[in-house]
């Protein structure tokens, strides 16, 4: 059973394996062995019992000021990880997008949003 505590984890859905069944994505923000944010994706077709991907990302550990989305930023057909730091540089929100094509190892965008 997966426990969701917003300080340490977030949960989203996506169609990772393109079978038209929503897959469960959990993002582990901190408490990881190598101080990286982790992504775990479980197959909806197996009632979320089969892992499709379990990987540490290219993003350092995060905390409750970070929120995550899964959406295809670069339109390559693979969902990307959107990491939003609500307390970014100079009091703005920072958006960092990691590529789903390489399992969230590389950044494809860094954007400072004019939001306070």
Residue pairs with C-beta under 8 A, 6 or more apart in sequence:
2 9
2 11
2 26
3 9
4 10
4 11
4 26
6 64
7 29
7 30
7 63
7 64
8 28
8 29
8 30
8 31
9 26
9 27
9 28
9 29
10 26
10 27
10 29
10 67
10 68
11 24
11 25
11 26
11 27
12 24
12 25
12 27
12 68
12 69
12 70
13 22
13 23
13 24
13 25
13 44
13 70
14 22
14 23
14 25
14 41
14 70
14 79
15 21
15 22
15 23
15 79
16 23
16 25
16 41
16 52
16 53
16 79
17 23
17 43
17 45
17 52
19 43
19 44
19 45
21 43
21 44
21 45
22 44
23 41
23 42
23 43
23 44
23 48
23 52
24 41
24 42
24 44
24 48
25 39
25 40
25 41
25 70
26 39
26 40
26 41
26 42
27 37
27 38
27 39
27 40
27 68
27 81
28 37
28 38
28 39
28 40
29 37
29 61
29 62
29 63
29 64
29 66
30 37
30 61
30 62
30 63
31 61
32 38
32 56
32 61
34 56
35 60
35 61
36 56
36 57
36 58
36 59
36 60
36 61
37 56
37 57
37 59
37 60
37 61
37 62
37 83
38 54
38 55
38 56
38 57
39 53
39 54
39 55
39 57
39 81
39 103
39 104
40 51
40 53
40 54
41 51
41 52
41 53
41 54
42 48
42 49
42 50
42 51
42 52
43 49
43 50
43 51
43 52
53 103
55 103
55 104
55 105
57 81
57 98
57 103
57 104
57 105
58 98
58 104
58 105
58 106
58 107
59 81
59 83
59 96
59 98
59 104
62 83
62 85
65 85
65 86
65 87
66 83
66 84
66 85
66 86
67 83
67 84
67 86
68 81
68 82
68 83
68 84
69 81
69 82
69 84
70 79
70 80
70 81
70 82
71 79
71 80
71 82
72 78
72 79
72 80
72 100
73 80
73 82
73 97
73 108
73 109
74 80
74 99
74 101
74 108
76 100
76 101
78 99
78 100
78 101
79 100
80 97
80 98
80 99
80 100
80 104
80 108
81 97
81 98
81 100
81 104
82 95
82 96
82 97
83 95
83 96
83 97
83 98
84 93
84 94
84 95
84 96
85 93
85 94
85 95
85 96
86 93
88 94
88 112
88 113
89 112
90 112
91 116
92 112
92 113
92 114
92 115
92 116
93 112
93 113
93 115
94 110
94 111
94 112
94 113
95 109
95 110
95 111
95 112
95 113
96 107
96 109
96 110
97 107
97 108
97 109
97 110
98 104
98 105
98 106
98 107
98 108
99 105
99 106
99 107
99 108
